[in-house]
Amino acid sequence: MPSAEANPSSAAEAPAEVRDGAWVDLAPYTVGDYHPGRGALVRLIWILVSCVAFEGGWFVLGRVKPWVLRRFGAKIGRGVVIKPNVRIKHPWRLSVGDHVWVGQGVWIDNIVEVEIGSHVCVSQGVYFCTGSHDHRRPSFDLTPQAIRVGSGAWVAARATLLPGVSIGRNALVAACSVVTSDVPPGVIVAGNPARKVRDREQPAT
Ligand SMILES: CC(C)(COP(=O)(O)OP(=O)(O)OC[C@H]1O[C@@H](n2cnc3c(N)ncnc32)[C@H](O)[C@@H]1OP(=O)(O)O)[C@@H](O)C(=O)NCCC(=O)NCCS
């Protein structure tokens, strides 16, 4: 058998692609008619700004962050607090009301719109997942869906909100819940998949 050194052209040949029984074919994958909403330059600048001012744990000038987000097209209300280590995919697809808290380690993976009302607490490590794939098709098409959180809601630590869900006004999503469907207003949900635990009591004013 000739060695690779003796026959360099055969050594350069790529091995045949392996499908190995996979039901999907990711090789020709495209995002279809999805568009990220801004050109490559703006997205690149945002990635750099995000690394410096949002994703790191050291940048503590919290009041500057809403201003920066607005420069990138986000709608951010008054009194919004954004803690360190927060990741936001596309600020131009983010809408946040007044007096919202975004806790440390929150990941707003908003390839499409995420809308958060006013007086919402988003606790540490919450994941907003707006993207999915059509696993019923070999092309594994991208299927993004917006997420909405109503005013007065509390999304507690490490909860995951899946594509398309709406959290009703004043609802409470308990820690580590996985929300797979809409949550009605004023209820507490918990678990994976999140299920109603009981109604949330309105605090006395
Ligand atoms: C929901 C929460 C606020 C508790 O509210 P509560 O009104 O005191 O509710 P209870 O503790 O009485 O729990 C009610 C029921 O829900 C269940 N439950 C509460 N939290 C749950 C959770 N995260 N996952 C699964 N079940 C949960 C309890 O086990 C209880 O079940 P039971 O009735 O069968 O015993 C609390 O569990 C929680 O998730 N806190 C969030 C903490 C957090 O994110 N901190 C960050 C601060 S920024």
The ligand as an SDF file (V2000), in Angstrom:
LIG
                    3D

 48 50  0  0  0  0  0  0  0  0999 V2000
  -42.4180   29.9830   44.1840 C   0  0  0  0  0  0  0  0  0  0  0  0
  -41.6810   30.3710   45.4730 C   0  0  0  0  0  0  0  0  0  0  0  0
  -41.5870   31.8750   45.5360 C   0  0  0  0  0  0  0  0  0  0  0  0
  -42.4180   29.8340   46.6710 C   0  0  0  0  0  0  0  0  0  0  0  0
  -43.6510   30.4790   46.8090 O   0  0  0  0  0  0  0  0  0  0  0  0
  -44.6240   30.0950   48.0310 P   0  0  0  0  0  0  0  0  0  0  0  0
  -45.8920   30.8640   47.8640 O   0  0  0  0  0  0  0  0  0  0  0  0
  -43.8980   30.2790   49.3090 O   0  0  0  0  0  0  0  0  0  0  0  0
  -44.9390   28.5980   47.7210 O   0  0  0  0  0  0  0  0  0  0  0  0
  -44.6350   27.3240   48.6060 P   0  0  0  0  0  0  0  0  0  0  0  0
  -43.2290   27.3010   49.0480 O   0  0  0  0  0  0  0  0  0  0  0  0
  -45.7150   27.2340   49.6290 O   0  0  0  0  0  0  0  0  0  0  0  0
  -44.8150   26.1700   47.5170 O   0  0  0  0  0  0  0  0  0  0  0  0
  -46.0740   25.8320   47.0230 C   0  0  0  0  0  0  0  0  0  0  0  0
  -45.9030   24.5010   46.3270 C   0  0  0  0  0  0  0  0  0  0  0  0
  -45.0910   24.7000   45.1450 O   0  0  0  0  0  0  0  0  0  0  0  0
  -43.9480   23.8660   45.1870 C   0  0  0  0  0  0  0  0  0  0  0  0
  -42.8300   24.6320   44.6590 N   0  0  0  0  0  0  0  0  0  0  0  0
  -42.4040   25.8440   45.0630 C   0  0  0  0  0  0  0  0  0  0  0  0
  -41.3530   26.2190   44.3360 N   0  0  0  0  0  0  0  0  0  0  0  0
  -41.1260   25.2420   43.4540 C   0  0  0  0  0  0  0  0  0  0  0  0
  -40.1640   25.0660   42.4420 C   0  0  0  0  0  0  0  0  0  0  0  0
  -39.2650   26.0030   42.1700 N   0  0  0  0  0  0  0  0  0  0  0  0
  -40.2240   23.9450   41.7000 N   0  0  0  0  0  0  0  0  0  0  0  0
  -41.1500   22.9920   41.9650 C   0  0  0  0  0  0  0  0  0  0  0  0
  -42.0770   23.1130   42.9160 N   0  0  0  0  0  0  0  0  0  0  0  0
  -42.0610   24.2150   43.6650 C   0  0  0  0  0  0  0  0  0  0  0  0
  -43.7570   23.5460   46.6680 C   0  0  0  0  0  0  0  0  0  0  0  0
  -43.0770   22.3460   46.8320 O   0  0  0  0  0  0  0  0  0  0  0  0
  -45.1870   23.4580   47.1340 C   0  0  0  0  0  0  0  0  0  0  0  0
  -45.7120   22.2180   46.7530 O   0  0  0  0  0  0  0  0  0  0  0  0
  -46.7310   21.4370   47.7600 P   0  0  0  0  0  0  0  0  0  0  0  0
  -47.9210   22.3570   47.8730 O   0  0  0  0  0  0  0  0  0  0  0  0
  -47.0160   20.1810   47.0180 O   0  0  0  0  0  0  0  0  0  0  0  0
  -46.0010   21.2660   49.0220 O   0  0  0  0  0  0  0  0  0  0  0  0
  -40.2950   29.7490   45.5540 C   0  0  0  0  0  0  0  0  0  0  0  0
  -40.4080   28.3510   45.4970 O   0  0  0  0  0  0  0  0  0  0  0  0
  -39.3740   30.2290   44.4630 C   0  0  0  0  0  0  0  0  0  0  0  0
  -39.3280   29.6960   43.3620 O   0  0  0  0  0  0  0  0  0  0  0  0
  -38.6050   31.2690   44.7970 N   0  0  0  0  0  0  0  0  0  0  0  0
  -37.7270   31.9020   43.8420 C   0  0  0  0  0  0  0  0  0  0  0  0
  -36.3750   32.1840   44.4650 C   0  0  0  0  0  0  0  0  0  0  0  0
  -35.5650   33.0310   43.5330 C   0  0  0  0  0  0  0  0  0  0  0  0
  -35.6470   32.9430   42.3350 O   0  0  0  0  0  0  0  0  0  0  0  0
  -34.7550   33.9040   44.1130 N   0  0  0  0  0  0  0  0  0  0  0  0
  -34.0200   34.8800   43.3610 C   0  0  0  0  0  0  0  0  0  0  0  0
  -34.2690   36.2230   43.9750 C   0  0  0  0  0  0  0  0  0  0  0  0
  -33.9730   37.5770   42.8340 S   0  0  0  0  0  0  0  0  0  0  0  0
  1  2  1  0
  2  3  1  0
  2  4  1  0
  2 36  1  0
  4  5  1  0
  5  6  1  0
  6  7  2  0
  6  8  1  0
  6  9  1  0
  9 10  1  0
 10 11  2  0
 10 12  1  0
 10 13  1  0
 13 14  1  0
 14 15  1  0
 15 16  1  0
 15 30  1  0
 16 17  1  0
 17 18  1  0
 17 28  1  0
 18 19  1  0
 18 27  1  0
 19 20  2  0
 20 21  1  0
 21 22  1  0
 21 27  2  0
 22 23  1  0
 22 24  2  0
 24 25  1  0
 25 26  2  0
 26 27  1  0
 28 29  1  0
 28 30  1  0
 30 31  1  0
 31 32  1  0
 32 33  2  0
 32 34  1  0
 32 35  1  0
 36 37  1  0
 36 38  1  0
 38 39  2  0
 38 40  1  0
 40 41  1  0
 41 42  1  0
 42 43  1  0
 43 44  2  0
 43 45  1  0
 45 46  1  0
 46 47  1  0
 47 48  1  0
M  END
$$$$
